[in-house]
Amino acid sequence: MKSLSRNQLLFFLLFSFLPIQESVGFVSDEATGTEIMEEVYKRHQQFPYIYEEQSMVMEDRNGDRDTRKARRYSRVEEDGTVKFLLLFDYPQEVKGVALLANRSPDGKTNKYIYLPAYGEQLIESAGEGSGDNFLGTDFSVENLTGEILSDHRYARRDDREVDENKYFILDVYKVNNPLTEDRILRRHFIRQDNFYITLTHHFDKHERISRIQSHHDLKAVNSNMWRANMVLMENINDQHQSLIKTSRRIFSHDYVPAEVFTAKWLYENYPHIKPAEDSDNPEEIAE
């Protein structure tokens, strides 16, 4: 993955989306920001059982890369609870490392890290929001699982047309917090032909763009639902970027059973392996 300058990346993000012909079926001239986001979630965020196989490539400011392979499981229960598991398989030193998250219907999210080298324990991650990156990547859990609509206010700005494609532009604000409710968190660029968020600008507390998230290689799952096979997150401040590429995606209850989202399942399938230097057998150490 070749490094791009900031200007090159911005140009690439805005002009690299392939045309998708589909009727809008929505009163775009009158719709509010909230109504547009409700349509986005109705079309793309509601499938309850998803299994994915992914490659993740991270690149730092010096061009050094770190490549990982992972499996992603997501499940939405009947009561609205969202369960999420990202499980790393490669390289060997991160095999079994996992991020486990549960989001209750009221929007509260609990996040845990499992590190097999530390034994049978889950390490709670206390961070919240889109700035809480995990496991050395530039993504947060919220980036990958989506926003809680009721926790945010969506202000519609002037529509834009880029490369013959029309976009809704929505500024995102946090509600129920007097300290941040007037500070922009994100800006979504939503294609009007399929209501898919293809580009998001993330802002820091000074309302400067700190990260850019873009979705590429869009594929239709059915007549309304779309998925991106590549998601790129560029961290402007750290000059670091992370690319997630999905090579396999299955929508099936059988691939995401409830037990997968438990500590017990992780402990049984990825048990703690005692380091060689801690072994009680001198011959094992010699080997």
C-alpha positions as CSV (number, residue, x, y, z in Angstrom):
1,M,0.0,0.0,0.0
2,K,1.8,3.1,-1.2
3,S,1.7,6.1,1.1
4,L,-0.3,9.1,-0.1
5,S,0.1,12.7,0.7
6,R,-2.8,14.4,2.4
7,N,-3.9,16.3,-0.7
8,Q,-3.5,13.2,-2.9
9,L,-5.6,11.1,-0.5
10,L,-8.4,13.8,-0.3
11,F,-8.5,13.9,-4.1
12,F,-8.6,10.1,-4.3
13,L,-11.3,9.7,-1.7
14,L,-13.6,12.3,-3.4
15,F,-13.2,11.0,-7.0
16,S,-12.7,7.3,-6.8
17,F,-16.2,6.0,-6.3
18,L,-17.7,4.1,-9.2
19,P,-21.2,5.0,-10.4
20,I,-24.1,2.9,-9.0
21,Q,-27.4,3.3,-10.8
22,E,-30.3,3.0,-8.4
23,S,-33.4,5.1,-7.8
24,V,-33.4,7.2,-4.6
25,G,-37.0,6.6,-3.7
26,F,-36.7,9.4,-1.1
27,V,-37.8,13.1,-0.9
28,S,-34.3,14.4,-0.9
29,D,-35.2,18.1,-1.1
30,E,-37.2,18.0,2.1
31,A,-35.6,15.2,4.2
32,T,-33.9,16.2,7.4
33,G,-30.5,14.9,8.5
34,T,-32.1,12.5,11.0
35,E,-34.5,11.1,8.3
36,I,-31.6,10.6,6.0
37,M,-29.6,8.7,8.6
38,E,-32.7,6.6,9.5
39,E,-32.9,5.6,5.8
40,V,-29.1,4.8,5.8
41,Y,-29.6,2.4,8.8
42,K,-32.8,0.9,7.5
43,R,-31.0,-0.1,4.3
44,H,-27.5,-1.1,5.5
45,Q,-27.3,-1.7,9.2
46,Q,-30.1,-4.0,10.1
47,F,-28.9,-7.5,9.0
48,P,-28.6,-9.5,12.2
49,Y,-26.0,-12.1,11.5
50,I,-22.7,-11.3,9.7
51,Y,-19.4,-13.2,9.5
52,E,-16.4,-11.8,7.6
53,E,-12.8,-12.8,6.9
54,Q,-10.5,-9.8,6.7
55,S,-7.0,-8.6,6.1
56,M,-5.8,-5.5,7.9
57,V,-2.8,-3.5,6.7
58,M,-1.4,-0.7,8.9
59,E,1.2,1.7,7.6
60,D,3.1,4.3,9.6
61,R,4.7,7.6,8.6
62,N,7.9,5.9,7.5
63,G,6.1,3.5,5.2
64,D,6.6,0.5,7.5
65,R,3.7,-2.0,7.3
66,D,2.0,-4.4,9.7
67,T,-0.3,-7.0,8.1
68,R,-2.8,-9.0,10.1
69,K,-5.6,-11.4,9.3
70,A,-8.8,-11.5,11.3
71,R,-12.3,-12.8,11.5
72,R,-15.2,-10.5,12.3
73,Y,-18.5,-11.7,13.9
74,S,-21.5,-9.4,14.5
75,R,-24.9,-10.3,15.8
76,V,-28.0,-8.3,16.6
77,E,-30.4,-9.8,19.2
78,E,-34.2,-9.4,19.1
79,D,-34.0,-6.9,22.0
80,G,-31.6,-4.7,20.0
81,T,-28.4,-5.8,21.7
82,V,-25.4,-5.7,19.3
83,K,-22.6,-8.2,19.8
84,F,-19.3,-7.8,18.0
85,L,-16.1,-9.9,18.0
86,L,-12.9,-9.2,16.1
87,L,-10.5,-12.2,16.3
88,F,-7.0,-12.2,15.0
89,D,-5.5,-15.3,13.3
90,Y,-2.2,-14.0,11.8
91,P,0.6,-13.4,12.5
92,Q,1.3,-16.1,15.1
93,E,2.2,-13.6,17.8
94,V,-1.4,-12.1,17.7
95,K,-3.3,-15.4,17.1
96,G,-6.2,-15.5,19.5
97,V,-6.0,-11.8,20.4
98,A,-9.6,-10.5,20.3
99,L,-11.8,-7.5,20.7
100,L,-15.2,-8.3,22.2
101,A,-17.9,-5.6,22.4
102,N,-21.5,-5.6,23.5
103,R,-23.8,-2.7,22.9
104,S,-27.1,-2.7,24.9
105,P,-30.4,-1.3,23.5
106,D,-29.9,1.9,25.5
107,G,-26.6,2.5,23.6
108,K,-24.1,1.6,26.4
109,T,-21.1,-0.2,25.1
110,N,-18.8,-2.6,27.0
111,K,-15.5,-3.4,25.3
112,Y,-13.0,-6.0,26.3
113,I,-9.6,-7.2,25.0
114,Y,-8.5,-10.8,25.3
115,L,-4.8,-11.5,25.2
116,P,-4.1,-15.2,25.5
117,A,-0.6,-14.6,26.8
118,Y,-2.1,-13.0,30.0
119,G,-4.3,-16.0,30.8
120,E,-8.0,-16.4,31.2
121,Q,-9.1,-12.8,31.7
122,L,-10.8,-10.0,29.7
123,I,-9.2,-6.6,30.0
124,E,-11.9,-3.9,30.0
125,S,-11.5,-1.0,27.7
126,A,-12.9,2.1,29.3
127,G,-12.6,4.5,26.3
128,E,-15.7,5.6,24.4
129,G,-16.5,7.2,21.1
130,S,-14.9,7.3,17.7
131,G,-11.5,8.4,19.0
132,D,-10.9,5.3,21.0
133,N,-8.7,3.2,18.7
134,F,-8.1,-0.4,19.4
135,L,-5.2,-2.8,19.1
136,G,-2.8,-0.5,17.3
137,T,-5.3,0.3,14.4
138,D,-6.8,3.6,13.5
139,F,-10.3,2.3,14.0
140,S,-12.6,2.4,17.0
141,V,-15.5,0.0,17.8
142,E,-17.9,2.8,16.9
143,N,-16.3,3.2,13.4
144,L,-17.0,-0.5,12.7
145,T,-20.4,-1.0,14.3
146,G,-22.1,2.3,13.6
147,E,-23.5,5.2,15.6
148,I,-26.4,5.1,17.9
149,L,-28.8,7.5,16.1
150,S,-30.6,8.6,19.3
151,D,-27.3,9.7,20.7
152,H,-26.6,12.2,17.9
153,R,-28.0,15.2,16.1
154,Y,-27.7,15.3,12.4
155,A,-27.5,18.7,10.6
156,R,-28.1,18.6,6.9
157,R,-25.8,20.9,4.9
158,D,-25.9,21.8,1.2
159,D,-25.9,18.7,-1.1
160,R,-22.8,18.2,-3.3
161,E,-22.1,16.7,-6.6
162,V,-18.8,15.0,-7.2
163,D,-17.8,13.2,-10.4
164,E,-21.5,13.1,-11.5
165,N,-22.6,11.5,-8.2
166,K,-24.8,13.4,-5.8
167,Y,-24.2,13.4,-2.0
168,F,-26.1,14.3,1.1
169,I,-23.8,16.1,3.6
170,L,-24.6,15.6,7.3
171,D,-22.7,17.1,10.2
172,V,-22.9,14.9,13.3
173,Y,-23.1,16.3,16.9
174,K,-23.4,14.5,20.2
175,V,-26.6,15.1,22.3
176,N,-27.2,15.0,26.0
177,N,-23.8,16.4,26.8
178,P,-23.7,20.3,27.2
179,L,-20.0,20.3,26.8
180,T,-19.9,18.8,23.3
181,E,-23.4,19.2,21.8
182,D,-22.3,22.2,19.8
183,R,-19.0,20.7,18.6
184,I,-19.0,18.8,15.3
185,L,-17.8,15.2,15.7
186,R,-18.1,14.0,12.1
187,R,-19.2,14.9,8.6
188,H,-20.8,12.1,6.6
189,F,-20.9,12.1,2.8
190,I,-23.8,9.9,1.7
191,R,-24.5,8.8,-1.8
192,Q,-28.0,9.8,-2.9
193,D,-28.4,6.8,-5.2
194,N,-28.0,4.1,-2.6
195,F,-27.8,5.9,0.8
196,Y,-24.4,4.5,1.6
197,I,-21.9,6.5,3.7
198,T,-18.8,6.5,1.4
199,L,-16.7,9.1,3.2
200,T,-16.6,10.4,6.8
201,H,-14.4,13.3,8.2
202,H,-13.7,12.9,11.9
203,F,-13.0,16.1,13.8
204,D,-10.9,16.7,16.9
205,K,-11.9,18.9,19.9
206,H,-10.6,22.0,18.0
207,E,-13.0,21.1,15.1
208,R,-10.1,20.2,12.7
209,I,-10.1,17.1,10.6
210,S,-8.1,14.5,12.4
211,R,-9.1,11.3,10.6
212,I,-10.6,10.4,7.2
213,Q,-12.6,7.2,6.8
214,S,-13.5,6.1,3.3
215,H,-15.4,3.0,1.9
216,H,-14.4,1.5,-1.5
217,D,-15.3,-1.5,-3.7
218,L,-19.0,-1.3,-3.0
219,K,-21.0,-4.4,-3.7
220,A,-24.8,-4.9,-3.6
221,V,-26.0,-7.6,-1.1
222,N,-29.6,-7.2,-2.3
223,S,-31.7,-4.5,-3.9
224,N,-31.1,-2.0,-1.2
225,M,-28.3,-3.2,1.0
226,W,-24.7,-2.5,0.1
227,R,-21.3,-3.4,1.7
228,A,-17.8,-2.0,1.1
229,N,-15.1,-4.6,0.6
230,M,-12.4,-2.1,1.6
231,V,-12.4,0.5,4.4
232,L,-9.5,3.0,4.7
233,M,-8.9,5.1,7.8
234,E,-6.2,7.7,7.6
235,N,-4.9,9.3,10.8
236,I,-3.8,12.7,9.8
237,N,-2.2,13.7,13.1
238,D,-0.2,10.5,13.5
239,Q,0.5,10.1,9.7
240,H,-0.7,6.6,10.1
241,Q,-3.3,4.6,8.1
242,S,-5.2,1.4,8.4
243,L,-6.8,-0.5,5.6
244,I,-9.4,-3.3,6.1
245,K,-10.1,-5.6,3.2
246,T,-12.9,-8.1,3.4
247,S,-12.3,-11.3,1.3
248,R,-15.3,-13.3,2.5
249,R,-18.7,-12.3,3.9
250,I,-21.5,-14.6,4.9
251,F,-24.9,-13.6,6.2
252,S,-25.9,-16.6,8.3
253,H,-27.1,-17.4,11.8
254,D,-25.0,-20.5,11.7
255,Y,-21.8,-18.6,11.4
256,V,-22.4,-16.3,14.4
257,P,-23.7,-18.5,17.2
258,A,-24.3,-16.7,20.6
259,E,-21.5,-18.6,22.3
260,V,-18.9,-17.1,20.1
261,F,-19.4,-13.8,21.9
262,T,-18.4,-15.2,25.3
263,A,-15.2,-15.3,27.3
264,K,-15.8,-19.1,27.8
265,W,-15.6,-19.6,24.0
266,L,-12.4,-17.6,23.7
267,Y,-10.7,-19.4,26.6
268,E,-11.6,-22.9,25.2
269,N,-10.6,-22.2,21.6
270,Y,-7.6,-19.9,22.3
271,P,-6.2,-21.1,25.6
272,H,-3.4,-19.5,27.5
273,I,0.0,-20.9,26.4
274,K,2.7,-20.7,29.1
275,P,5.9,-19.1,27.7
276,A,8.8,-21.5,27.4
277,E,10.9,-19.7,30.0
278,D,8.1,-20.4,32.6
279,S,8.0,-24.1,31.8
280,D,8.6,-26.6,34.6
281,N,10.3,-29.0,32.2
282,P,14.0,-28.1,31.5
283,E,13.9,-30.2,28.3
284,E,11.1,-28.1,26.9
285,I,13.2,-24.9,27.5
286,A,16.2,-26.5,25.8
287,E,14.1,-27.3,22.7
